[in-house]
Amino acid sequence: MLKPLIALMVGGALGAVSRWGLHLLIDSKWAPHHPFPWGILLVNVIGCFLFGWLFALFEGRAWFSDTVQLAIFTGFLGSFTTFATFGWNTLELLRTGQVALAIGNVGANVILGMAAVWLGFILAR
């Protein structure tokens, strides 16, 4: 039980630091001129790309143990961006022919996520 926990913690720490660093780097160059959150957009897109690429690359490999998967996907990428998991879940729905559920997943995450951000903000004020 200790080995997966350590793998998760190391992956999570590396993902969080990577997200923070990339976000700061991009926004320090773009934010003064463009109010759009380019840093987070880039983090989300890179995270989604890495999730799909690494999953396809490592799928079925004997060394790709549950602990390694935990460190990479839940730890690093989960900390780097949960948007990658959202993207993967939506792709899986599309791959299995559940187009309506995929569209519903996108709509629900965007609308409910924005509503939750707004509600949290309002309640905190």
N, CA, C and O atoms as a GROMACS GRO file, in nm:
protein
  500
    1MET      N    1   0.081  -0.120   0.000
    1MET     CA    2   0.000   0.000   0.000
    1MET      C    3   0.085   0.127   0.000
    1MET      O    4   0.043   0.231  -0.051
    2LEU      N    5   0.204   0.119   0.057
    2LEU     CA    6   0.290   0.236   0.065
    2LEU      C    7   0.346   0.275  -0.072
    2LEU      O    8   0.356   0.394  -0.104
    3LYS      N    9   0.382   0.177  -0.153
    3LYS     CA   10   0.441   0.206  -0.285
    3LYS      C   11   0.344   0.285  -0.375
    3LYS      O   12   0.386   0.384  -0.434
    4PRO      N   13   0.217   0.244  -0.387
    4PRO     CA   14   0.125   0.326  -0.469
    4PRO      C   15   0.104   0.466  -0.413
    4PRO      O   16   0.092   0.562  -0.489
    5LEU      N   17   0.101   0.479  -0.282
    5LEU     CA   18   0.082   0.610  -0.220
    5LEU      C   19   0.200   0.703  -0.252
    5LEU      O   20   0.181   0.820  -0.283
    6ILE      N   21   0.320   0.649  -0.244
    6ILE     CA   22   0.439   0.729  -0.276
    6ILE      C   23   0.439   0.767  -0.424
    6ILE      O   24   0.470   0.880  -0.459
    7ALA      N   25   0.402   0.670  -0.511
    7ALA     CA   26   0.396   0.698  -0.654
    7ALA      C   27   0.295   0.810  -0.683
    7ALA      O   28   0.322   0.899  -0.763
    8LEU      N   29   0.180   0.804  -0.617
    8LEU     CA   30   0.078   0.906  -0.635
    8LEU      C   31   0.127   1.042  -0.587
    8LEU      O   32   0.105   1.143  -0.654
    9MET      N   33   0.192   1.044  -0.473
    9MET     CA   34   0.242   1.170  -0.417
    9MET      C   35   0.350   1.233  -0.504
    9MET      O   36   0.349   1.354  -0.527
   10VAL      N   37   0.443   1.152  -0.552
   10VAL     CA   38   0.551   1.204  -0.636
   10VAL      C   39   0.494   1.256  -0.767
   10VAL      O   40   0.527   1.366  -0.811
   11GLY      N   41   0.408   1.175  -0.830
   11GLY     CA   42   0.345   1.219  -0.956
   11GLY      C   43   0.264   1.346  -0.936
   11GLY      O   44   0.271   1.437  -1.018
   12GLY      N   45   0.187   1.352  -0.829
   12GLY     CA   46   0.105   1.469  -0.801
   12GLY      C   47   0.188   1.594  -0.778
   12GLY      O   48   0.155   1.702  -0.827
   13ALA      N   49   0.296   1.580  -0.704
   13ALA     CA   50   0.383   1.696  -0.678
   13ALA      C   51   0.446   1.746  -0.808
   13ALA      O   52   0.450   1.867  -0.832
   14LEU      N   53   0.494   1.655  -0.890
   14LEU     CA   54   0.555   1.695  -1.017
   14LEU      C   55   0.453   1.759  -1.111
   14LEU      O   56   0.484   1.855  -1.181
   15GLY      N   57   0.332   1.706  -1.111
   15GLY     CA   58   0.228   1.762  -1.196
   15GLY      C   59   0.188   1.902  -1.152
   15GLY      O   60   0.170   1.991  -1.235
   16ALA      N   61   0.174   1.922  -1.021
   16ALA     CA   62   0.135   2.053  -0.968
   16ALA      C   63   0.241   2.158  -0.997
   16ALA      O   64   0.210   2.269  -1.040
   17VAL      N   65   0.366   2.123  -0.975
   17VAL     CA   66   0.476   2.216  -1.001
   17VAL      C   67   0.485   2.246  -1.151
   17VAL      O   68   0.510   2.360  -1.190
   18SER      N   69   0.465   2.146  -1.234
   18SER     CA   70   0.470   2.166  -1.380
   18SER      C   71   0.357   2.258  -1.425
   18SER      O   72   0.379   2.348  -1.507
   19ARG      N   73   0.237   2.236  -1.373
   19ARG     CA   74   0.123   2.322  -1.410
   19ARG      C   75   0.150   2.466  -1.368
   19ARG      O   76   0.133   2.559  -1.448
   20TRP      N   77   0.193   2.485  -1.247
   20TRP     CA   78   0.220   2.618  -1.195
   20TRP      C   79   0.329   2.687  -1.278
   20TRP      O   80   0.313   2.803  -1.317
   21GLY      N   81   0.437   2.617  -1.304
   21GLY     CA   82   0.548   2.676  -1.378
   21GLY      C   83   0.511   2.713  -1.521
   21GLY      O   84   0.544   2.822  -1.568
   22LEU      N   85   0.443   2.623  -1.591
   22LEU     CA   86   0.404   2.650  -1.729
   22LEU      C   87   0.303   2.764  -1.734
   22LEU      O   88   0.312   2.853  -1.819
   23HIS      N   89   0.208   2.760  -1.644
   23HIS     CA   90   0.107   2.866  -1.636
   23HIS      C   91   0.174   3.003  -1.614
   23HIS      O   92   0.141   3.100  -1.683
   24LEU      N   93   0.266   3.010  -1.520
   24LEU     CA   94   0.336   3.136  -1.494
   24LEU      C   95   0.418   3.181  -1.614
   24LEU      O   96   0.418   3.299  -1.649
   25LEU      N   97   0.487   3.089  -1.676
   25LEU     CA   98   0.570   3.122  -1.792
   25LEU      C   99   0.487   3.181  -1.906
   25LEU      O  100   0.521   3.286  -1.960
   26ILE      N  101   0.380   3.113  -1.941
   26ILE     CA  102   0.296   3.159  -2.052
   26ILE      C  103   0.226   3.290  -2.018
   26ILE      O  104   0.227   3.384  -2.097
   27ASP      N  105   0.164   3.295  -1.900
   27ASP     CA  106   0.090   3.416  -1.865
   27ASP      C  107   0.180   3.537  -1.843
   27ASP      O  108   0.136   3.651  -1.863
   28SER      N  109   0.304   3.516  -1.803
   28SER     CA  110   0.394   3.630  -1.787
   28SER      C  111   0.427   3.692  -1.922
   28SER      O  112   0.459   3.811  -1.930
   29LYS      N  113   0.419   3.613  -2.028
   29LYS     CA  114   0.448   3.665  -2.162
   29LYS      C  115   0.323   3.718  -2.231
   29LYS      O  116   0.330   3.815  -2.306
   30TRP      N  117   0.208   3.653  -2.207
   30TRP     CA  118   0.087   3.687  -2.282
   30TRP      C  119  -0.015   3.769  -2.203
   30TRP      O  120  -0.080   3.856  -2.261
   31ALA      N  121  -0.031   3.744  -2.073
   31ALA     CA  122  -0.138   3.806  -1.995
   31ALA      C  123  -0.137   3.959  -1.997
   31ALA      O  124  -0.244   4.019  -2.001
   32PRO      N  125  -0.021   4.023  -1.995
   32PRO     CA  126  -0.025   4.170  -1.997
   32PRO      C  127  -0.090   4.226  -2.125
   32PRO      O  128  -0.139   4.339  -2.125
   33HIS      N  129  -0.090   4.146  -2.232
   33HIS     CA  130  -0.143   4.194  -2.360
   33HIS      C  131  -0.276   4.128  -2.398
   33HIS      O  132  -0.352   4.183  -2.477
   34HIS      N  133  -0.303   4.012  -2.341
   34HIS     CA  134  -0.422   3.935  -2.376
   34HIS      C  135  -0.488   3.883  -2.248
   34HIS      O  136  -0.426   3.805  -2.176
   35PRO      N  137  -0.611   3.924  -2.219
   35PRO     CA  138  -0.675   3.881  -2.095
   35PRO      C  139  -0.718   3.734  -2.095
   35PRO      O  140  -0.754   3.680  -1.990
   36PHE      N  141  -0.715   3.668  -2.211
   36PHE     CA  142  -0.754   3.527  -2.218
   36PHE      C  143  -0.655   3.443  -2.138
   36PHE      O  144  -0.535   3.469  -2.144
   37PRO      N  145  -0.703   3.341  -2.063
   37PRO     CA  146  -0.612   3.259  -1.981
   37PRO      C  147  -0.533   3.158  -2.064
   37PRO      O  148  -0.560   3.038  -2.059
   38TRP      N  149  -0.436   3.207  -2.139
   38TRP     CA  150  -0.358   3.122  -2.230
   38TRP      C  151  -0.280   3.014  -2.156
   38TRP      O  152  -0.268   2.902  -2.206
   39GLY      N  153  -0.229   3.044  -2.039
   39GLY     CA  154  -0.149   2.947  -1.964
   39GLY      C  155  -0.228   2.824  -1.927
   39GLY      O  156  -0.182   2.712  -1.947
   40ILE      N  157  -0.348   2.843  -1.874
   40ILE     CA  158  -0.431   2.730  -1.835
   40ILE      C  159  -0.482   2.656  -1.958
   40ILE      O  160  -0.491   2.534  -1.956
   41LEU      N  161  -0.516   2.729  -2.063
   41LEU     CA  162  -0.558   2.662  -2.186
   41LEU      C  163  -0.446   2.571  -2.236
   41LEU      O  164  -0.471   2.456  -2.272
   42LEU      N  165  -0.324   2.621  -2.238
   42LEU     CA  166  -0.211   2.540  -2.283
   42LEU      C  167  -0.189   2.420  -2.192
   42LEU      O  168  -0.163   2.309  -2.240
   43VAL      N  169  -0.199   2.440  -2.061
   43VAL     CA  170  -0.186   2.329  -1.967
   43VAL      C  171  -0.292   2.222  -1.995
   43VAL      O  172  -0.260   2.104  -2.000
   44ASN      N  173  -0.416   2.265  -2.014
   44ASN     CA  174  -0.524   2.170  -2.041
   44ASN      C  175  -0.503   2.093  -2.170
   44ASN      O  176  -0.524   1.972  -2.176
   45VAL      N  177  -0.463   2.163  -2.274
   45VAL     CA  178  -0.442   2.097  -2.404
   45VAL      C  179  -0.323   2.001  -2.397
   45VAL      O  180  -0.331   1.889  -2.446
   46ILE      N  181  -0.214   2.045  -2.336
   46ILE     CA  182  -0.097   1.957  -2.322
   46ILE      C  183  -0.132   1.835  -2.236
   46ILE      O  184  -0.094   1.723  -2.269
   47GLY      N  185  -0.205   1.858  -2.127
   47GLY     CA  186  -0.246   1.747  -2.041
   47GLY      C  187  -0.332   1.646  -2.114
   47GLY      O  188  -0.314   1.526  -2.099
   48CYS      N  189  -0.427   1.695  -2.194
   48CYS     CA  190  -0.512   1.605  -2.272
   48CYS      C  191  -0.429   1.528  -2.374
   48CYS      O  192  -0.447   1.407  -2.390
   49PHE      N  193  -0.338   1.597  -2.442
   49PHE     CA  194  -0.252   1.530  -2.540
   49PHE      C  195  -0.168   1.421  -2.472
   49PHE      O  196  -0.161   1.308  -2.520
   50LEU      N  197  -0.105   1.457  -2.360
   50LEU     CA  198  -0.021   1.360  -2.290
   50LEU      C  199  -0.101   1.239  -2.241
   50LEU      O  200  -0.052   1.126  -2.247
   51PHE      N  201  -0.222   1.262  -2.193
   51PHE     CA  202  -0.306   1.153  -2.145
   51PHE      C  203  -0.333   1.054  -2.258
   51PHE      O  204  -0.311   0.934  -2.242
   52GLY      N  205  -0.379   1.104  -2.370
   52GLY     CA  206  -0.409   1.016  -2.484
   52GLY      C  207  -0.285   0.950  -2.540
   52GLY      O  208  -0.286   0.830  -2.567
   53TRP      N  209  -0.178   1.026  -2.556
   53TRP     CA  210  -0.055   0.974  -2.614
   53TRP      C  211   0.008   0.868  -2.525
   53TRP      O  212   0.045   0.760  -2.572
   54LEU      N  213   0.021   0.899  -2.397
   54LEU     CA  214   0.083   0.803  -2.305
   54LEU      C  215  -0.002   0.678  -2.287
   54LEU      O  216   0.051   0.567  -2.277
   55PHE      N  217  -0.134   0.695  -2.281
   55PHE     CA  218  -0.220   0.579  -2.265
   55PHE      C  219  -0.206   0.485  -2.384
   55PHE      O  220  -0.192   0.364  -2.367
   56ALA      N  221  -0.210   0.541  -2.506
   56ALA     CA  222  -0.195   0.459  -2.625
   56ALA      C  223  -0.055   0.399  -2.634
   56ALA      O  224  -0.040   0.284  -2.675
   57LEU      N  225   0.046   0.475  -2.597
   57LEU     CA  226   0.184   0.429  -2.606
   57LEU      C  227   0.213   0.315  -2.510
   57LEU      O  228   0.283   0.220  -2.545
   58PHE      N  229   0.160   0.323  -2.389
   58PHE     CA  230   0.194   0.226  -2.285
   58PHE      C  231   0.092   0.113  -2.268
   58PHE      O  232   0.120   0.016  -2.198
   59GLU      N  233  -0.024   0.125  -2.330
   59GLU     CA  234  -0.130   0.025  -2.312
   59GLU      C  235  -0.080  -0.115  -2.351
   59GLU      O  236  -0.023  -0.134  -2.458
   60GLY      N  237  -0.102  -0.209  -2.262
   60GLY     CA  238  -0.063  -0.348  -2.288
   60GLY      C  239   0.082  -0.380  -2.258
   60GLY      O  240   0.123  -0.495  -2.276
   61ARG      N  241   0.160  -0.286  -2.214
   61ARG     CA  242   0.300  -0.310  -2.180
   61ARG      C  243   0.308  -0.374  -2.042
   61ARG      O  244   0.241  -0.330  -1.949
   62ALA      N  245   0.388  -0.477  -2.030
   62ALA     CA  246   0.398  -0.551  -1.903
   62ALA      C  247   0.449  -0.463  -1.790
   62ALA      O  248   0.402  -0.477  -1.677
   63TRP      N  249   0.541  -0.372  -1.816
   63TRP     CA  250   0.598  -0.288  -1.711
   63TRP      C  251   0.504  -0.176  -1.669
   63TRP      O  252   0.529  -0.108  -1.570
   64PHE      N  253   0.397  -0.156  -1.746
   64PHE     CA  254   0.303  -0.048  -1.719
   64PHE      C  255   0.206  -0.092  -1.610
   64PHE      O  256   0.088  -0.113  -1.634
   65SER      N  257   0.260  -0.106  -1.491
   65SER     CA  258   0.186  -0.159  -1.376
   65SER      C  259   0.082  -0.060  -1.326
   65SER      O  260   0.079   0.056  -1.368
   66ASP      N  261  -0.002  -0.107  -1.236
   66ASP     CA  262  -0.101  -0.019  -1.174
   66ASP      C  263  -0.034   0.097  -1.100
   66ASP      O  264  -0.086   0.208  -1.098
   67THR      N  265   0.081   0.070  -1.041
   67THR     CA  266   0.152   0.175  -0.967
   67THR      C  267   0.206   0.282  -1.063
   67THR      O  268   0.197   0.401  -1.033
   68VAL      N  269   0.260   0.240  -1.177
   68VAL     CA  270   0.310   0.336  -1.277
   68VAL      C  271   0.193   0.417  -1.333
   68VAL      O  272   0.204   0.538  -1.349
   69GLN      N  273   0.082   0.350  -1.362
   69GLN     CA  274  -0.036   0.420  -1.412
   69GLN      C  275  -0.085   0.522  -1.309
   69GLN      O  276  -0.121   0.634  -1.345
   70LEU      N  277  -0.087   0.483  -1.183
   70LEU     CA  278  -0.130   0.572  -1.076
   70LEU      C  279  -0.041   0.696  -1.070
   70LEU      O  280  -0.091   0.808  -1.057
   71ALA      N  281   0.089   0.676  -1.079
   71ALA     CA  282   0.184   0.788  -1.074
   71ALA      C  283   0.165   0.882  -1.192
   71ALA      O  284   0.167   1.004  -1.176
   72ILE      N  285   0.148   0.826  -1.312
   72ILE     CA  286   0.138   0.908  -1.433
   72ILE      C  287   0.002   0.974  -1.449
   72ILE      O  288  -0.009   1.096  -1.460
   73PHE      N  289  -0.103   0.891  -1.449
   73PHE     CA  290  -0.236   0.943  -1.483
   73PHE      C  291  -0.306   1.012  -1.367
   73PHE      O  292  -0.353   1.125  -1.382
   74THR      N  293  -0.313   0.948  -1.253
   74THR     CA  294  -0.381   1.009  -1.139
   74THR      C  295  -0.291   1.112  -1.072
   74THR      O  296  -0.336   1.221  -1.037
   75GLY      N  297  -0.164   1.078  -1.055
   75GLY     CA  298  -0.070   1.167  -0.989
   75GLY      C  299  -0.031   1.285  -1.076
   75GLY      O  300  -0.078   1.397  -1.054
   76PHE      N  301   0.055   1.259  -1.174
   76PHE     CA  302   0.109   1.370  -1.254
   76PHE      C  303   0.001   1.441  -1.334
   76PHE      O  304  -0.019   1.561  -1.318
   77LEU      N  305  -0.068   1.367  -1.422
   77LEU     CA  306  -0.166   1.433  -1.509
   77LEU      C  307  -0.288   1.481  -1.433
   77LEU      O  308  -0.348   1.583  -1.469
   78GLY      N  309  -0.327   1.408  -1.328
   78GLY     CA  310  -0.440   1.452  -1.248
   78GLY      C  311  -0.410   1.582  -1.175
   78GLY      O  312  -0.499   1.663  -1.152
   79SER      N  313  -0.286   1.600  -1.138
   79SER     CA  314  -0.244   1.723  -1.073
   79SER      C  315  -0.212   1.831  -1.175
   79SER      O  316  -0.236   1.950  -1.151
   80PHE      N  317  -0.158   1.790  -1.288
   80PHE     CA  318  -0.126   1.884  -1.395
   80PHE      C  319  -0.255   1.945  -1.449
   80PHE      O  320  -0.264   2.067  -1.465
   81THR      N  321  -0.353   1.861  -1.476
   81THR     CA  322  -0.484   1.908  -1.520
   81THR      C  323  -0.587   1.797  -1.511
   81THR      O  324  -0.568   1.690  -1.568
   82THR      N  325  -0.696   1.822  -1.440
   82THR     CA  326  -0.804   1.724  -1.440
   82THR      C  327  -0.880   1.730  -1.571
   82THR      O  328  -0.962   1.643  -1.600
   83PHE      N  329  -0.854   1.831  -1.648
   83PHE     CA  330  -0.919   1.844  -1.778
   83PHE      C  331  -0.882   1.728  -1.870
   83PHE      O  332  -0.961   1.689  -1.956
   84ALA      N  333  -0.763   1.674  -1.852
   84ALA     CA  334  -0.721   1.560  -1.934
   84ALA      C  335  -0.811   1.440  -1.907
   84ALA      O  336  -0.848   1.368  -2.001
   85THR      N  337  -0.846   1.416  -1.783
   85THR     CA  338  -0.936   1.306  -1.750
   85THR      C  339  -1.073   1.331  -1.810
   85THR      O  340  -1.136   1.238  -1.862
   86PHE      N  341  -1.121   1.453  -1.802
   86PHE     CA  342  -1.248   1.489  -1.864
   86PHE      C  343  -1.242   1.462  -2.015
   86PHE      O  344  -1.336   1.406  -2.072
   87GLY      N  345  -1.134   1.501  -2.078
   87GLY     CA  346  -1.117   1.476  -2.222
   87GLY      C  347  -1.115   1.328  -2.254
   87GLY      O  348  -1.176   1.283  -2.351
   88TRP      N  349  -1.045   1.252  -2.171
   88TRP     CA  350  -1.037   1.107  -2.194
   88TRP      C  351  -1.174   1.042  -2.177
   88TRP      O  352  -1.215   0.960  -2.258
   89ASN      N  353  -1.246   1.080  -2.071
   89ASN     CA  354  -1.379   1.023  -2.049
   89ASN      C  355  -1.473   1.053  -2.166
   89ASN      O  356  -1.551   0.967  -2.207
   90THR      N  357  -1.464   1.173  -2.217
   90THR     CA  358  -1.548   1.211  -2.332
   90THR      C  359  -1.508   1.132  -2.456
   90THR      O  360  -1.595   1.086  -2.530
   91LEU      N  361  -1.379   1.115  -2.478
   91LEU     CA  362  -1.333   1.035  -2.592
   91LEU      C  363  -1.380   0.890  -2.581
   91LEU      O  364  -1.421   0.831  -2.681
   92GLU      N  365  -1.375   0.834  -2.461
   92GLU     CA  366  -1.421   0.696  -2.442
   92GLU      C  367  -1.570   0.683  -2.476
   92GLU      O  368  -1.611   0.584  -2.535
   93LEU      N  369  -1.649   0.782  -2.439
   93LEU     CA  370  -1.790   0.780  -2.475
   93LEU      C  371  -1.807   0.784  -2.627
   93LEU      O  372  -1.890   0.712  -2.683
   94LEU      N  373  -1.728   0.868  -2.693
   94LEU     CA  374  -1.734   0.876  -2.839
   94LEU      C  375  -1.687   0.746  -2.904
   94LEU      O  376  -1.748   0.700  -3.001
   95ARG      N  377  -1.581   0.688  -2.852
   95ARG     CA  378  -1.527   0.563  -2.908
   95ARG      C  379  -1.625   0.447  -2.897
   95ARG      O  380  -1.622   0.355  -2.978
   96THR      N  381  -1.711   0.452  -2.796
   96THR     CA  382  -1.808   0.345  -2.777
   96THR      C  383  -1.943   0.380  -2.838
   96THR      O  384  -2.043   0.312  -2.813
   97GLY      N  385  -1.946   0.485  -2.919
   97GLY     CA  386  -2.068   0.521  -2.991
   97GLY      C  387  -2.173   0.594  -2.911
   97GLY      O  388  -2.287   0.605  -2.955
   98GLN      N  389  -2.137   0.643  -2.796
   98GLN     CA  390  -2.232   0.713  -2.709
   98GLN      C  391  -2.219   0.863  -2.728
   98GLN      O  392  -2.181   0.936  -2.636
   99VAL      N  393  -2.251   0.908  -2.848
   99VAL     CA  394  -2.232   1.047  -2.886
   99VAL      C  395  -2.315   1.142  -2.799
   99VAL      O  396  -2.265   1.246  -2.756
  100ALA      N  397  -2.440   1.106  -2.774
  100ALA     CA  398  -2.525   1.193  -2.692
  100ALA      C  399  -2.469   1.209  -2.551
  100ALA      O  400  -2.471   1.318  -2.494
  101LEU      N  401  -2.417   1.098  -2.495
  101LEU     CA  402  -2.358   1.107  -2.362
  101LEU      C  403  -2.230   1.190  -2.365
  101LEU      O  404  -2.202   1.264  -2.271
  102ALA      N  405  -2.152   1.180  -2.471
  102ALA     CA  406  -2.030   1.260  -2.483
  102ALA      C  407  -2.064   1.409  -2.488
  102ALA      O  408  -2.001   1.490  -2.420
  103ILE      N  409  -2.164   1.444  -2.567
  103ILE     CA  410  -2.207   1.584  -2.576
  103ILE      C  411  -2.262   1.629  -2.441
  103ILE      O  412  -2.234   1.741  -2.396
  104GLY      N  413  -2.340   1.542  -2.377
  104GLY     CA  414  -2.392   1.575  -2.245
  104GLY      C  415  -2.282   1.594  -2.143
  104GLY      O  416  -2.290   1.682  -2.057
  105ASN      N  417  -2.177   1.511  -2.153
  105ASN     CA  418  -2.063   1.524  -2.061
  105ASN      C  419  -1.994   1.659  -2.078
  105ASN      O  420  -1.961   1.725  -1.980
  106VAL      N  421  -1.974   1.699  -2.203
  106VAL     CA  422  -1.910   1.828  -2.229
  106VAL      C  423  -1.998   1.941  -2.175
  106VAL      O  424  -1.950   2.029  -2.102
  107GLY      N  425  -2.125   1.938  -2.211
  107GLY     CA  426  -2.216   2.042  -2.166
  107GLY      C  427  -2.228   2.049  -2.014
  107GLY      O  428  -2.224   2.156  -1.955
  108ALA      N  429  -2.244   1.932  -1.953
  108ALA     CA  430  -2.260   1.928  -1.807
  108ALA      C  431  -2.135   1.979  -1.736
  108ALA      O  432  -2.146   2.057  -1.642
  109ASN      N  433  -2.018   1.937  -1.782
  109ASN     CA  434  -1.895   1.982  -1.717
  109ASN      C  435  -1.874   2.131  -1.732
  109ASN      O  436  -1.836   2.199  -1.636
  110VAL      N  437  -1.900   2.183  -1.850
  110VAL     CA  438  -1.879   2.326  -1.872
  110VAL      C  439  -1.984   2.407  -1.796
  110VAL      O  440  -1.949   2.500  -1.723
  111ILE      N  441  -2.110   2.374  -1.814
  111ILE     CA  442  -2.216   2.452  -1.751
  111ILE      C  443  -2.214   2.438  -1.600
  111ILE      O  444  -2.218   2.538  -1.528
  112LEU      N  445  -2.208   2.314  -1.551
  112LEU     CA  446  -2.208   2.294  -1.406
  112LEU      C  447  -2.079   2.347  -1.343
  112LEU      O  448  -2.081   2.401  -1.232
  113GLY      N  449  -1.968   2.330  -1.413
  113GLY     CA  450  -1.841   2.383  -1.362
  113GLY      C  451  -1.845   2.534  -1.348
  113GLY      O  452  -1.804   2.589  -1.246
  114MET      N  453  -1.895   2.601  -1.452
  114MET     CA  454  -1.905   2.746  -1.446
  114MET      C  455  -2.005   2.789  -1.339
  114MET      O  456  -1.980   2.886  -1.267
  115ALA      N  457  -2.116   2.719  -1.328
  115ALA     CA  458  -2.215   2.752  -1.225
  115ALA      C  459  -2.155   2.733  -1.086
  115ALA      O  460  -2.182   2.813  -0.996
  116ALA      N  461  -2.076   2.628  -1.066
  116ALA     CA  462  -2.015   2.603  -0.936
  116ALA      C  463  -1.912   2.710  -0.902
  116ALA      O  464  -1.905   2.755  -0.788
  117VAL      N  465  -1.834   2.752  -1.001
  117VAL     CA  466  -1.738   2.860  -0.977
  117VAL      C  467  -1.813   2.988  -0.937
  117VAL      O  468  -1.775   3.054  -0.841
  118TRP      N  469  -1.918   3.020  -1.010
  118TRP     CA  470  -1.997   3.139  -0.980
  118TRP      C  471  -2.059   3.128  -0.841
  118TRP      O  472  -2.051   3.223  -0.763
  119LEU      N  473  -2.122   3.013  -0.810
  119LEU     CA  474  -2.187   2.995  -0.680
  119LEU      C  475  -2.085   3.005  -0.565
  119LEU      O  476  -2.110   3.071  -0.465
  120GLY      N  477  -1.972   2.940  -0.582
  120GLY     CA  478  -1.867   2.949  -0.479
  120GLY      C  479  -1.822   3.091  -0.458
  120GLY      O  480  -1.802   3.136  -0.345
  121PHE      N  481  -1.805   3.163  -0.568
  121PHE     CA  482  -1.763   3.302  -0.559
  121PHE      C  483  -1.867   3.386  -0.487
  121PHE      O  484  -1.834   3.464  -0.397
  122ILE      N  485  -1.993   3.370  -0.526
  122ILE     CA  486  -2.102   3.446  -0.466
  122ILE      C  487  -2.116   3.414  -0.316
  122ILE      O  488  -2.132   3.505  -0.234
  123LEU      N  489  -2.109   3.287  -0.281
  123LEU     CA  490  -2.123   3.247  -0.141
  123LEU      C  491  -2.007   3.297  -0.056
  123LEU      O  492  -2.025   3.327   0.062
  124ALA      N  493  -1.889   3.305  -0.115
  124ALA     CA  494  -1.772   3.351  -0.039
  124ALA      C  495  -1.777   3.502  -0.015
  124ALA      O  496  -1.716   3.551   0.080
  125ARG      N  497  -1.847   3.574  -0.099
  125ARG     CA  498  -1.856   3.719  -0.083
  125ARG      C  499  -1.954   3.750   0.024
  125ARG      O  500  -1.977   3.867   0.055
   0.00000   0.00000   0.00000
